[in-house]
């Protein structure tokens, strides 16, 4: 794997975790105490982690596109050596808006945080350490560490979050036991939390490696503070032996096919007032000459019109593309499933794809107003600033679009009811023969389309591989898509198990 392994990077990630993610969560929270929960046992991050575990989470982290949610899939394939240290070999898929990224991470054994990882996963590795794996600052597998080793459920507190509100302290405390429905089934969970102006809670399960859900807020002394991180466990499987991501196609290949810049160094900068003179917009974008089909890296500061050293906070905003008359053509917020964007600190960073044709494109930094995230913004600060950017033609884009349309025309659509059969087969309710007969009928009737170039072999082995049954179960649960499932059916046709 092409990995970031340098000691300096590992140290810098630790500084980011302790200096930003850890400390920021402490400020503004009230002090509180608890007596723990009435259950025996201990827990630490990574407890029960083993080869073959498969996890899927919905996750957001404030420094990753202002907490826009991503889907994260992790499969523990085995172990990998990093110099003298043995790590968990985690295969990872990230689904981030329109991007799908595949790669590898090496997770520590004492604390399962990313130690090494592919370069394209660096932003996600940092976000993981500051969210899903944040509890490593309090509970690790090191039993000799009396402070940060395994923590008891009955303990009154798991740790001090630092100074709060003029000298008091907030603590991470076991708060209560809740019985909830999860991908693990119905389980008793332990809710850890700290409380003040906002509720911050992390839910764990005994002998389960990672928290199953959490929501925490930026450590500022206001109600309705922005979310620092939030996640939920969507799916979990054990003893997964076959590569679950074999049929997942990386969309990041688009950048390679179009020869897009992925490293951003030289920025075009400027400062412009909103049309209402409510504030100044300091913008920086890279590359200086953006290209069709590639990304623009935006860094934007919202600045007081009275003091050019003062950055405004609690900004409700969006980034639009508008026509000559100022009419909205695109909204970045809507493209990522939001009504608008919010940033607590007035400094934002976005990577936005160029979907327009070559020529002058008008980008509008649109401010809806200011105020707390959950409240209606103060529209007296509303306004917009338009930035004209010359988009250069990409000679590779036309070919890419033609190939993509051809691929879409060959895409597979399967009726929803067929998933019932696949799920029953994966659960052992119906046998192999019944499943094969059903699929064979669907193939012959043309309900499932098998490409004409799929050649049958002369193999006499009619045994169905276990990974196809796994695929069927995951497809029935919505973990993999129709195309991935049909790839397995094509394999059965090729091997002669299904006759067409």
KOLGU-615370 format. One record per residue (C-alpha): residue number from 0; x, y, z. Coordinates in nm, 4 decimals, always signed. Layout:
  nr     east    north       up
 NUM        X        Y        Z
...
***
This chain:
  nr     east    north       up
   0  +0.0000  +0.0000  +0.0000
   1  +0.1104  +0.3573  -0.0618
   2  +0.1144  +0.4659  +0.3012
   3  +0.1858  +0.7682  +0.5113
   4  +0.4145  +0.6180  +0.7714
   5  +0.6357  +0.9003  +0.8871
   6  +0.6843  +0.9493  +1.2567
   7  +0.6306  +1.3212  +1.2181
   8  +0.2860  +1.2608  +1.0652
   9  +0.1908  +1.0259  +1.3450
  10  +0.2992  +1.2858  +1.5986
  11  +0.1086  +1.5582  +1.4140
  12  -0.2078  +1.3457  +1.4091
  13  -0.1720  +1.2924  +1.7836
  14  -0.1366  +1.6673  +1.8319
  15  -0.4488  +1.7249  +1.6218
  16  -0.6409  +1.4702  +1.8292
  17  -0.5331  +1.6009  +2.1672
  18  -0.4990  +1.9672  +2.0764
  19  -0.8114  +2.0096  +1.8645
  20  -1.0600  +1.7216  +1.8899
  21  -1.0008  +1.6543  +2.2624
  22  -0.9625  +2.0041  +2.3980
  23  -1.2385  +2.1640  +2.1936
  24  -1.4909  +1.9205  +2.3331
  25  -1.4190  +2.0326  +2.6854
  26  -1.4820  +2.4038  +2.6678
  27  -1.8256  +2.5311  +2.7567
  28  -1.9518  +2.2122  +2.9225
  29  -2.0891  +2.2217  +3.2752
  30  -1.9285  +2.0089  +3.5427
  31  -2.1218  +1.7024  +3.6482
  32  -2.0748  +1.3824  +3.8410
  33  -2.2222  +1.0354  +3.8271
  34  -2.2054  +0.7087  +4.0183
  35  -2.1474  +0.4881  +3.7149
  36  -2.3972  +0.2202  +3.6135
  37  -2.5095  -0.0879  +3.7995
  38  -2.3455  -0.3529  +3.5843
  39  -2.0217  -0.5483  +3.6156
  40  -1.7516  -0.5415  +3.3519
  41  -1.5013  -0.3247  +3.1740
  42  -1.4591  -0.1869  +2.8232
  43  -1.1841  -0.0445  +2.6070
  44  -1.1674  +0.0717  +2.2459
  45  -1.1024  -0.2341  +2.0302
  46  -1.2416  -0.4870  +2.2798
  47  -1.3362  -0.8053  +2.0957
  48  -1.1923  -0.6898  +1.7607
  49  -1.0896  -0.9843  +1.5439
  50  -1.0162  -1.0876  +1.1871
  51  -1.3309  -1.1088  +0.9748
  52  -1.5205  -0.8282  +1.1511
  53  -1.7166  -0.6043  +0.9128
  54  -1.8506  -0.2637  +1.0198
  55  -2.0499  +0.0013  +0.8414
  56  -2.1073  +0.3466  +0.9913
  57  -2.2702  +0.6731  +0.8986
  58  -2.0314  +0.9375  +1.0312
  59  -1.9696  +1.3103  +1.0304
  60  -1.6864  +1.5140  +1.1834
  61  -1.6710  +1.8924  +1.2023
  62  -1.3370  +1.9257  +1.0231
  63  -1.4497  +1.6992  +0.7391
  64  -1.6681  +1.9169  +0.5158
  65  -1.8404  +2.0811  +0.8138
  66  -1.9804  +1.7499  +0.9356
  67  -2.1364  +1.6437  +0.6064
  68  -2.2129  +1.2722  +0.6581
  69  -2.0100  +0.9971  +0.4945
  70  -2.0593  +0.6216  +0.4879
  71  -1.7602  +0.4281  +0.6190
  72  -1.7118  +0.0530  +0.5686
  73  -1.4323  -0.1356  +0.7472
  74  -1.3329  -0.5012  +0.7051
  75  -1.0592  -0.6516  +0.9234
  76  -0.8802  -0.8647  +0.6659
  77  -0.5945  -0.9831  +0.8849
  78  -0.2714  -0.8416  +1.0201
  79  +0.0011  -0.6284  +0.8662
  80  +0.3516  -0.5522  +0.9846
  81  +0.4721  -0.1936  +1.0303
  82  +0.8407  -0.2206  +1.1180
  83  +0.8384  -0.4092  +1.4512
  84  +0.4707  -0.3417  +1.5228
  85  +0.1872  -0.5756  +1.4249
  86  -0.1294  -0.3920  +1.3192
  87  -0.4800  -0.4869  +1.2175
  88  -0.5050  -0.4841  +0.8358
  89  -0.8288  -0.2916  +0.7761
  90  -0.9694  -0.2669  +0.4248
  91  -1.1793  +0.0488  +0.3962
  92  -1.4419  +0.1971  +0.1669
  93  -1.5484  +0.5591  +0.2096
  94  -1.8593  +0.6940  +0.0358
  95  -1.8308  +1.0721  +0.0511
  96  -2.0990  +1.2529  -0.1467
  97  -2.0200  +1.1535  -0.5067
  98  -1.6837  +0.9969  -0.4236
  99  -1.6128  +0.6319  -0.3466
 100  -1.2637  +0.5681  -0.2140
 101  -1.1088  +0.2263  -0.1453
 102  -0.7928  +0.1756  +0.0523
 103  -0.6173  +0.0263  +0.3509
 104  -0.5466  +0.1325  +0.7058
 105  -0.3227  -0.0288  +0.9637
 106  -0.4939  -0.0041  +1.3041
 107  -0.3039  -0.0320  +1.6298
 108  -0.3520  -0.3340  +1.8548
 109  -0.3487  -0.1494  +2.1893
 110  -0.5709  +0.1222  +2.0484
 111  -0.7256  +0.0538  +1.7049
 112  -0.6474  +0.3958  +1.5580
 113  -0.5051  +0.4475  +1.2067
 114  -0.1249  +0.4213  +1.2299
 115  -0.0583  +0.3799  +0.8593
 116  -0.2974  +0.4451  +0.5741
 117  -0.3162  +0.5120  +0.2026
 118  -0.2554  +0.8734  +0.1093
 119  -0.6073  +0.9253  -0.0255
 120  -0.7512  +0.8217  +0.3127
 121  -0.5526  +1.0741  +0.5178
 122  -0.8431  +1.3170  +0.5790
 123  -1.0697  +1.0292  +0.6796
 124  -0.8057  +0.8786  +0.9087
 125  -0.7824  +1.2092  +1.0962
 126  -1.1632  +1.2307  +1.1172
 127  -1.1800  +0.8728  +1.2499
 128  -0.9333  +0.9443  +1.5277
 129  -1.1381  +1.2468  +1.6311
 130  -1.4751  +1.0666  +1.6298
 131  -1.5280  +0.6902  +1.6183
 132  -1.1943  +0.6297  +1.7910
 133  -1.1955  +0.9312  +2.0231
 134  -1.2462  +0.7146  +2.3317
 135  -0.8901  +0.5841  +2.2923
 136  -0.7939  +0.8901  +2.4987
 137  -0.9731  +0.7249  +2.7931
 138  -0.9914  +0.3466  +2.7492
 139  -0.7228  +0.1271  +2.5889
 140  -0.6268  -0.2402  +2.6032
 141  -0.3185  -0.1609  +2.8143
 142  -0.4085  -0.3216  +3.1483
 143  -0.0893  -0.1826  +3.3056
 144  -0.2137  +0.1723  +3.2465
 145  -0.4200  +0.2421  +3.5579
 146  -0.5567  +0.5689  +3.4129
 147  -0.6188  +0.4911  +3.0453
 148  -0.6535  +0.1134  +3.0535
 149  -0.9836  -0.0800  +3.0464
 150  -1.2549  +0.1194  +3.2243
 151  -1.5143  -0.0208  +3.4639
 152  -1.8835  +0.0397  +3.3984
 153  -1.9370  +0.1022  +3.7692
 154  -1.6676  +0.3697  +3.7779
 155  -1.7945  +0.7169  +3.8708
 156  -1.5941  +0.8725  +3.5862
 157  -1.3711  +0.7616  +3.3002
 158  -1.1757  +1.0830  +3.2766
 159  -1.1525  +1.4561  +3.3035
 160  -1.2389  +1.6584  +2.9943
 161  -1.0444  +1.9618  +3.1154
 162  -1.1188  +2.3130  +3.2396
 163  -1.4716  +2.4331  +3.1829
 164  -1.6407  +2.7688  +3.2344
 165  -1.3891  +2.9458  +3.4550
 166  -1.2250  +2.6589  +3.6387
 167  -1.4832  +2.3823  +3.6816
 168  -1.4425  +2.0477  +3.5103
 169  -1.6499  +1.8216  +3.2915
 170  -1.6122  +1.4460  +3.3122
 171  -1.6799  +1.1521  +3.0836
 172  -1.9167  +0.9426  +3.2974
 173  -2.1082  +0.6168  +3.2567
 174  -2.4591  +0.7594  +3.2723
 175  -2.7193  +0.4872  +3.2186
 176  -2.8058  +0.1517  +3.0654
 177  -3.0372  +0.1426  +2.7622
 178  -3.1827  -0.1562  +2.5791
 179  -3.1954  -0.0712  +2.2096
 180  -3.2371  -0.2280  +1.8663
 181  -2.9068  -0.2315  +1.6755
 182  -2.7471  -0.4203  +1.3843
 183  -2.6222  -0.6541  +1.6603
 184  -2.9807  -0.7288  +1.7615
 185  -3.1502  -0.6127  +2.0798
 186  -2.8690  -0.5326  +2.3224
 187  -2.8062  -0.3598  +2.6531
 188  -2.5886  -0.0569  +2.5932
 189  -2.3965  +0.1714  +2.8255
 190  -2.4372  +0.5425  +2.7561
 191  -2.1375  +0.7608  +2.8387
 192  -2.1871  +1.1352  +2.8495
 193  -2.1162  +1.4827  +2.9701
 194  -2.3829  +1.7472  +2.9966
 195  -2.4162  +2.1228  +3.0017
 196  -2.5768  +2.3522  +2.7491
 197  -2.5787  +2.0569  +2.5089
 198  -2.6151  +1.6807  +2.5513
 199  -2.3036  +1.4825  +2.4535
 200  -2.3421  +1.1045  +2.4539
 201  -2.1455  +0.8034  +2.3296
 202  -2.3101  +0.4593  +2.3353
 203  -2.1046  +0.1410  +2.3759
 204  -2.1750  -0.2328  +2.4004
 205  -1.9761  -0.4692  +2.6202
 206  -1.7216  -0.6703  +2.4181
 207  -1.7945  -0.4735  +2.0985
 208  -1.4877  -0.2926  +1.9573
 209  -1.6280  +0.0512  +1.8735
 210  -1.9122  +0.2706  +2.0004
 211  -2.2363  +0.2033  +1.8162
 212  -2.3521  +0.5657  +1.8108
 213  -2.2594  +0.9102  +1.9371
 214  -2.3367  +1.2778  +1.9158
 215  -2.1104  +1.5447  +2.0611
 216  -2.1042  +1.9204  +2.0209
 217  -1.8359  +2.1820  +1.9787
 218  -1.7172  +2.2899  +2.3213
 219  -1.8503  +2.6427  +2.3305
 220  -2.0694  +2.7899  +2.6004
 221  -2.3878  +2.8366  +2.3969
 222  -2.7049  +2.6424  +2.3395
 223  -2.7437  +2.4682  +2.0029
 224  -2.3678  +2.4435  +1.9532
 225  -2.2658  +2.2822  +1.6230
 226  -2.2102  +1.9078  +1.6148
 227  -1.8459  +1.8123  +1.6636
 228  -1.8996  +1.4542  +1.5521
 229  -2.1886  +1.2134  +1.5105
 230  -2.2046  +0.8505  +1.4020
 231  -2.4323  +0.5454  +1.3935
 232  -2.3592  +0.1782  +1.3313
 233  -2.5486  +0.0745  +1.0175
 234  -2.4333  -0.2860  +0.9699
 235  -2.2129  -0.5472  +1.1323
 236  -2.1021  -0.9001  +1.0375
 237  -1.8552  -1.1516  +1.1792
 238  -1.6273  -1.4095  +1.0157
 239  -1.6323  -1.2402  +0.6762
 240  -1.3659  -1.4326  +0.4868
 241  -1.4136  -1.3176  +0.1284
 242  -1.3305  -0.9641  +0.0147
 243  -1.6600  -0.7706  +0.0560
 244  -1.5385  -0.4800  -0.1569
 245  -1.4266  -0.6726  -0.4635
 246  -1.7072  -0.5252  -0.6735
 247  -1.6847  -0.1712  -0.5360
 248  -1.5543  +0.0679  -0.8010
 249  -1.3677  +0.3771  -0.6912
 250  -1.5023  +0.6992  -0.8354
 251  -1.1694  +0.8550  -0.7518
 252  -1.0490  +0.6959  -1.0726
 253  -1.2352  +0.9736  -1.2507
 254  -0.9717  +1.2202  -1.1325
 255  -0.6992  +0.9971  -1.2706
 256  -0.8770  +0.9432  -1.6032
 257  -0.9313  +1.3169  -1.6424
 258  -0.5777  +1.3918  -1.5182
 259  -0.7110  +1.6258  -1.2503
 260  -0.4929  +1.7931  -0.9914
 261  -0.5384  +1.6358  -0.6482
 262  -0.2738  +1.8404  -0.4693
 263  -0.3528  +2.2079  -0.4260
 264  -0.0726  +2.4574  -0.3747
 265  -0.1185  +2.7832  -0.5676
 266  -0.4344  +2.9698  -0.4735
 267  -0.6116  +3.2577  -0.6409
 268  -0.7135  +3.4975  -0.3620
 269  -0.9344  +3.7987  -0.3199
 270  -1.1591  +3.9904  -0.0842
 271  -1.5013  +4.1225  -0.1810
 272  -1.8006  +4.2702  -0.0009
 273  -2.1418  +4.1098  -0.0073
 274  -2.3985  +4.2921  -0.2216
 275  -2.5602  +4.4253  +0.0981
 276  -2.2278  +4.5333  +0.2531
 277  -2.3068  +4.3109  +0.5523
 278  -1.9578  +4.1541  +0.5621
 279  -1.6435  +4.0867  +0.3614
 280  -1.5744  +3.7535  +0.1919
 281  -1.2095  +3.6467  +0.1831
 282  -1.1819  +3.3698  -0.0762
 283  -0.9019  +3.1423  -0.1890
 284  -0.9387  +2.8770  -0.4564
 285  -0.7053  +2.6322  -0.6284
 286  -0.5982  +2.5550  -0.8922
 287  -0.5684  +2.9054  -1.0325
 288  -0.7067  +2.7710  -1.3618
 289  -0.9747  +2.5093  -1.2771
 290  -1.0550  +2.2435  -1.5364
 291  -1.3806  +2.0852  -1.6537
 292  -1.4718  +1.7728  -1.4582
 293  -1.2146  +1.8321  -1.1844
 294  -1.2368  +1.9849  -0.8371
 295  -1.1903  +2.3341  -0.6982
 296  -1.0437  +2.3593  -0.3504
 297  -1.2172  +2.6469  -0.1706
 298  -1.1046  +2.8206  +0.1490
 299  -1.3370  +3.0995  +0.2615
 300  -1.3322  +3.3381  +0.5596
 301  -1.6278  +3.5552  +0.6621
 302  -1.4854  +3.8851  +0.7906
 303  -1.6327  +4.1837  +0.9719
 304  -1.6807  +4.4919  +0.7554
 305  -1.5588  +4.7026  +1.0469
 306  -1.2427  +4.5110  +1.1351
 307  -1.0535  +4.3120  +0.8751
 308  -0.8870  +4.1109  +1.1534
 309  -1.2193  +3.9890  +1.2969
 310  -1.3606  +3.6632  +1.1602
 311  -1.7365  +3.6356  +1.2085
 312  -1.8882  +3.3224  +1.3565
 313  -2.2102  +3.1191  +1.3324
 314  -2.2478  +3.1627  +0.9567
 315  -2.5396  +3.0120  +0.7611
 316  -2.4220  +3.0006  +0.3996
 317  -2.4072  +2.8137  +0.0699
 318  -2.1981  +2.8099  -0.2468
 319  -2.3990  +2.8540  -0.5653
 320  -2.3380  +2.8654  -0.9353
 321  -2.5554  +3.1405  -1.0864
 322  -2.6400  +3.2650  -1.4343
 323  -2.5835  +3.6155  -1.5742
 324  -2.8940  +3.7427  -1.3952
 325  -2.7948  +3.5921  -1.0612
 326  -3.0427  +3.3047  -1.0751
 327  -2.9306  +2.9933  -0.8934
 328  -2.8218  +2.7052  -1.1163
 329  -2.6527  +2.4836  -0.8565
 330  -2.6405  +2.4663  -0.4793
 331  -2.3522  +2.2815  -0.3155
 332  -2.5570  +2.2397  +0.0042
 333  -2.8404  +2.0715  -0.1858
 334  -2.5968  +1.8455  -0.3670
 335  -2.4828  +1.7048  -0.0335
 336  -2.8377  +1.6771  +0.1014
 337  -2.8658  +1.9961  +0.3087
 338  -3.0831  +2.3067  +0.2917
 339  -2.7827  +2.5230  +0.3682
 340  -2.4370  +2.5016  +0.5253
 341  -2.3344  +2.6160  +0.8713
 342  -1.9979  +2.6956  +1.0251
 343  -1.9447  +2.7972  +1.3846
 344  -1.6063  +2.9582  +1.3388
 345  -1.6356  +3.1549  +1.0123
 346  -1.3610  +2.9673  +0.8281
 347  -1.4663  +2.7008  +0.5780
 348  -1.2952  +2.4562  +0.3445
 349  -1.4727  +2.2686  +0.0643
 350  -1.3679  +2.0557  -0.2322
 351  -1.6339  +2.1173  -0.4986
 352  -1.6529  +1.9441  -0.8390
 353  -1.6715  +2.1538  -1.1552
 354  -1.9840  +2.0423  -1.3451
 355  -2.0001  +2.3382  -1.5820
 356  -1.8571  +2.3620  -1.9328
 357  -1.5459  +2.5608  -2.0118
 358  -1.5815  +2.9383  -1.9965
 359  -1.6620  +3.1979  -1.7324
 360  -1.8565  +3.0465  -1.4424
 361  -2.0132  +3.2638  -1.1735
 362  -1.9761  +3.1280  -0.8214
 363  -2.1809  +3.3003  -0.5519
 364  -2.0838  +3.2800  -0.1852
 365  -2.4339  +3.3190  -0.0447
 366  -2.4794  +3.4148  +0.3208
 367  -2.8266  +3.3382  +0.4598
 368  -2.7426  +3.5138  +0.7860
 369  -2.5823  +3.4517  +1.1243
 370  -2.6880  +3.2834  +1.4487
 371  -2.7018  +2.9455  +1.6199
 372  -2.7269  +2.6429  +1.3909
 373  -3.0727  +2.5318  +1.5064
 374  -3.2241  +2.8795  +1.4936
 375  -3.3453  +3.0963  +1.2083
 376  -3.0515  +3.3114  +1.0956
 377  -3.0338  +3.6871  +1.1469
 378  -3.1019  +3.8003  +0.7905
 379  -2.9626  +4.1494  +0.8580
 380  -2.6232  +3.9889  +0.7842
 381  -2.7445  +3.8181  +0.4649
 382  -2.5986  +3.8870  +0.1226
 383  -2.3855  +3.7347  -0.1499
 384  -2.0610  +3.7898  -0.3331
 385  -2.0072  +3.6704  -0.6912
 386  -1.6694  +3.5445  -0.8098
 387  -1.6079  +3.4900  -1.1810
 388  -1.3792  +3.1951  -1.2552
 389  -1.2507  +3.0938  -1.5964
 390  -1.2939  +2.7169  -1.6353
 391  -1.0562  +2.5588  -1.8830
 392  -1.1608  +2.2903  -2.1302
 393  -1.0648  +1.9318  -2.0502
 394  -1.0012  +1.7372  -2.3718
 395  -1.0469  +1.4069  -2.1839
 396  -1.3955  +1.4877  -2.0520
 397  -1.5934  +1.4107  -2.3697
 398  -1.4443  +1.0619  -2.3964
 399  -1.5044  +0.9992  -2.0268
 400  -1.8700  +1.1054  -2.0509
 401  -1.9309  +0.8797  -2.3522
 402  -1.7838  +0.5785  -2.1710
 403  -1.9834  +0.6596  -1.8595
 404  -2.3122  +0.6829  -2.0516
 405  -2.2377  +0.3499  -2.2179
 406  -2.1779  +0.1948  -1.8776
 407  -2.5026  +0.3409  -1.7402
 408  -2.6980  +0.2005  -2.0335
 409  -2.5739  -0.1469  -1.9395
 410  -2.6576  -0.1051  -1.5705
 411  -2.8735  -0.3602  -1.3968
 412  -3.2143  -0.3029  -1.2366
 413  -3.3684  -0.5825  -1.0297
 414  -3.7219  -0.5871  -0.8866
 415  -3.7287  -0.5232  -0.5127
 416  -3.9185  -0.8448  -0.4287
 417  -3.6281  -1.0621  -0.5448
 418  -3.4295  -0.9470  -0.2415
 419  -3.6623  -1.1514  -0.0195
 420  -3.5419  -1.4752  -0.1814
 421  -3.1791  -1.3697  -0.1516
 422  -3.2238  -1.2874  +0.2165
 423  -3.4020  -1.6177  +0.2899
 424  -3.1256  -1.8121  +0.1126
 425  -2.8526  -1.6298  +0.3070
 426  -3.0364  -1.7123  +0.6327
 427  -3.0770  -2.0794  +0.5374
 428  -3.4563  -2.0639  +0.5065
 429  -3.4399  -2.1924  +0.1470
 430  -3.1699  -2.4230  +0.0103
 431  -2.9177  -2.3766  -0.2718
 432  -3.1310  -2.5579  -0.5266
 433  -3.4356  -2.3405  -0.4619
 434  -3.2243  -2.0257  -0.4866
 435  -3.0542  -2.1377  -0.8117
 436  -3.3865  -2.2430  -0.9676
 437  -3.5354  -1.9044  -0.8835
 438  -3.2425  -1.7089  -1.0261
 439  -3.2281  -1.9331  -1.3340
 440  -3.5954  -1.8610  -1.4031
 441  -3.5366  -1.4862  -1.3663
 442  -3.2400  -1.5033  -1.6052
 443  -3.4348  -1.6965  -1.8666
 444  -3.7301  -1.4579  -1.8386
 445  -3.4982  -1.1613  -1.8858
 446  -3.5810  -1.0085  -1.5477
 447  -3.2113  -1.0288  -1.4592
 448  -2.9997  -0.9370  -1.7596
 449  -2.6734  -1.1260  -1.8046
 450  -2.4343  -0.9639  -2.0574
 451  -2.3916  -1.1658  -2.3739
 452  -2.0136  -1.1773  -2.3292
 453  -2.0444  -1.3870  -2.0094
 454  -1.9079  -1.7269  -2.1198
 455  -2.0008  -2.0507  -1.9443
 456  -1.7152  -2.2838  -1.8414
 457  -1.7097  -2.6622  -1.8685
 458  -1.6530  -2.6996  -1.4941
 459  -1.8437  -2.9828  -1.3235
 460  -1.8189  -2.8147  -0.9823
 461  -2.1686  -2.6880  -0.8988
 462  -2.0891  -2.5790  -0.5448
 463  -2.1811  -2.2178  -0.4693
 464  -1.8946  -2.0247  -0.3045
 465  -1.9643  -1.8854  +0.0426
 466  -1.8878  -1.5299  -0.0723
 467  -2.1882  -1.5372  -0.3072
 468  -2.4175  -1.6268  -0.0165
 469  -2.2600  -1.3422  +0.1825
 470  -2.3263  -1.1089  -0.1122
 471  -2.6895  -1.2211  -0.1279
 472  -2.7409  -1.1445  +0.2402
 473  -2.5688  -0.8058  +0.2155
 474  -2.7673  -0.7217  -0.0970
 475  -3.0924  -0.8073  +0.0807
 476  -2.9874  -0.5741  +0.3653
 477  -2.8911  -0.2963  +0.1238
 478  -2.5190  -0.3107  +0.2090
 479  -2.4159  -0.3736  -0.1537
 480  -2.5920  -0.2584  -0.4698
 481  -2.7680  -0.4446  -0.7519
 482  -2.4609  -0.4473  -0.9737
 483  -2.2434  -0.6144  -0.7105
 484  -2.5094  -0.8855  -0.6598
 485  -2.5421  -0.9489  -1.0342
 486  -2.1642  -0.9876  -1.0599
 487  -2.2053  -1.2895  -0.8347
 488  -2.4845  -1.4256  -1.0561
 489  -2.2599  -1.3808  -1.3594
 490  -1.9987  -1.5877  -1.1793
 491  -2.2537  -1.8698  -1.1308
 492  -2.3382  -1.8553  -1.5015
 493  -1.9710  -1.8653  -1.5965
 494  -1.9113  -2.1649  -1.3701
 495  -2.2142  -2.3481  -1.5101
 496  -2.4073  -2.3544  -1.1818
 497  -2.6858  -2.1540  -1.3483
 498  -2.7787  -2.2554  -1.7029
 499  -2.8905  -1.9808  -1.9432
***
